[in-house]
Amino acid sequence: MAAQQHNARLFIITDGAELERYVHPNARQGIILFSSYEDAIFGSVVKYAADHEWPICLVMGSSSVVPFLEDHRDVGFELATAHLLALGHRRVAYLGTPIDPTEVNVKNRPAWRGRLGYWRALKHAGIPADPGYCEEASIPELDGPLETVQAVERLLSRSPRPTAIVCNNDDRALVVLDVLRTHGVRVPEDISVVGYDDSPEAQKSTPALTSVDTQLSAQGEEAVGYVVNRLLGRKAPLPSVMPRLVVRASSDVPKKA
């Protein structure tokens, strides 16, 4: 809507190879990258934008290379974890994607920032982080659910096992619900589960999934506004959208031991 109001052309790019389809040499344009930044995928787009003085903004990721919308992912996971702690949980597990500690700018990566929020909530509650409650697994929507299934089974084998699990996205959380159901573990009576993204599937799951709403529509509006303002020659602060927690039936007070 922001682009239409100013009669501006705006293209959302998910792959650098798409750029040629949209380039109009005689027009100054804006670009929104709608993905985590990878130089191998978007490097040519960023160079083209810089060479032609096109404004650019990254959504759904962070970068040291291009301007990006701050989605406060760490705050979202802090909200999720703090919610469980406020309910009385003291053994809260985190299930996310692997982190390569040798990677350049690893602290900009969503996987790292999710853990940061989780750890911060535990610290504020005075609860030491237990490495045994922090599991990693490949992305289920890309690589299948097997590693997530195995990670949940490892958590169930812990003694004492966690009373709550925070997942780095809703797709993983839905796999977790299935695994717990298969093992006869009740949600939320035995283990509470919280997801991230507040997808439509989260609302339809059984039980309905507590999740963090990243307010993706608002992110898009803010990113468009930033790029349009830059196209019009105006100074514009980098866009920022705060997540919010949506509490549903998958999280509740822990049962008494």
N, C-alpha and C positions, 0 to 999 in steps of 0.2 A: 504494500500500500504506500509506503514512504517513497518508493521509486516512482510509482504512478503519479503521485501528487506533484512531483517535480519534472514529470515527463522525461525521466532518466531511464536509460537502458541498464539493466543489471542482470548478470549471469552467474548462476550458482554452478561451480565446477566441482565434480567429484573425482575427476581423473584429468591429469595434465594433457592427455591426448585429445581431450574435447575442445581445447582452446581454439584450435584453428577454425572450428565450425562457427565460432561467434565473433571472430576478429573483424572489425570494420576499420581499416587503416585510417580513414579520415575522421573518425569520431573518437573522442576520449571516453573511455568506459571504466566501469568499476567491476571488481571481481570479489566474490565470496567463495572461499574454499570451505567446503562442508565435510570435513574429515580431519582426522589426526594428521599433522603435517609430516610428510616424508619427502626428503629432497629428491629421491629417485623418481617420485611420482609428480611432484609439483615444482621442482626446481626450475624448469623451463618457463612455467607460468609466472613465478616470482621474478625471474630475470626479465621477462617481457614487460611485466607491470612496471618494474623499476626503470627500464629503458624508455618506456613511453609515458612515465609519470602517471600511471593509473593507480588509483587508490585500491587497496586490497585488505581483506579482513578474513581471518580464520575463525570458524565456528566449530565447536565440538573438539577442541584440542587446544594445546598451548605450544608456543614456539619462541625461540630466540631469534628467529629469522624474519618473521612477518608479524604485523600487528594481529592480535587475536582478542576475541571476546572472552572476558574473564567469567567463567561459569561457576567459580568458587566450589570446585569439586571437593576439595578438602573439607569445606564447611558442610557440604551435603552429607558426607560420611560421618562427620562429627555429630550432625543432627541425628542421624540414624542410630549411631552407637549410644549417644547420650539419651535418646528415647528409651532404649532397652535398659540402660543403667538406672534411669529414673523409675522404671517399672520394678526394679529390684534385682535384675540380673547382675551377676558378678563374674560369670564365666561366658564371655561373649567372644565368639570366633569370627574371623574374617576370611572370606573366600574370594580370591581375586586372581588376576592373570599374573604370570611370572614377570619378575623384574630382573634385568641384567644390570648389576651394579657397576659394570665397567662401561656402560653406554654413556656417551657424551650427552650432557643435559638431561640425565635420567630424572632429575627432580621436576622437570617440566612435564613428564609423562603422566597421563591419567592414572595409570596403575600405581605409581608412587604417591600421587596426591590423595588417592583413596585411602591408602594405608596411613598417610600422615594424619588425616582427619580421625580415623579409627584410633590411632595411638594417642592423639591429643585428647580425645574424650576420655580414654582410660586414665591418662595422666591426671586430668582435672578431677577425676573421681577417686584418685589415690589408689588405683588398681594397677599393679605391675603388668606389663604386656608379657604374655606367655607365648613363646615361639611355637609351642605345640598347638596353639589355637589359631595360628595364621597359616592357611593353606593356599597353595597355588595350583591352578589348572588351566589348560588351554581354553580358548573361547568356544563354548559349546555350539553357538550358532554357526561357527565356521568349521570347527574341527570335530564336532560331534560331542555327545555328553559323557563319554567314557571317563575322561580324566576328572570331571566334576563328580561323577558317581564314586570314583575311587577316593577322592578327597573327602567327601562326606562320610564314607565308610571309615576312613582313618579318624575323623573327628568323633564318630560314634564309638570307636574303640578306645578313645582316651578315658582315663580314669583320674579324676571325675570328668565326665564328658561335658561339653558346653551346654548351657541352657538356652542359648540364642546364637543365631548365625546371621551375620551381615554379608550380603553378596554384592559384587561389584556391578551387576546389572540384573534386570528382571529375568532375562532368558536363563541365566544361571540359577536364580532363585526358584524358578519353576521346576528346573531339574532337581534342585534340592528338595522341594516339596514332594516330588515323585519318589525320590530315594527314601525319604523319611517314611512315606506312606508304605512303601514296600517292606520296610523293616519294622512296621508296626509302631512307629513313633508318631505320636499325636502332635499336631500343630494347631494352636500354640500351647496346649496343655503340658507337653513334654519339652518341646523346643520351639522357640519363637523364630520366625524368619523375616528378614527385611531385605527388599530388593532396591534397585536404583534405576531410575528413568521414568517410572510411573507409566509404563506402556499400557495399551488397552487390555493386553492379556493379564496384566496384574489385577485389574478390576474383575476379571471373569474367572480367575483361578479359584480353587477350593482348598483351603479358605482364601478369601480375597486377600491379596498381598499388600502389606504395608510397604510403601516404597517412597523414594525421594523423587519429587517432581522437579526436573531441571528447567521447566518452563521454556521448552524449546521454541514455541511460537514467539514468546517475548525475546528470545535470543535472536531469532531471525529478524524481527522488527528492529531491534537495537543495532544489529550488524548493518542492515540496510540503511538505517538512519545515519550511521557513521560514514558509510561509503558515499551516500548521496551528499552529505555535508562537505566531504572532501572534494567531490566532483564540482561542487558549487564554490569552491575556494574558501570555505569556512574552516576555522579551527574546530576540531572536535575531539573530546576526550575518548579514550578507548572504551568501547561498550562493556557493560557489566550487568549480569543478571544473577540474583541470588536464588538458590534452590529452596524448596520448601518440603517439609515432610507431610506425607499423606498417610494417616494411620487407619489401618483396616484390621481385619480379624486375625491375621497371621501373627500378630504380636500381642502379648498379654503378660501379666505378672507370672513369674515362675512359680511352679508348684513347690510346696514345702518339701524339703528333703526328708 
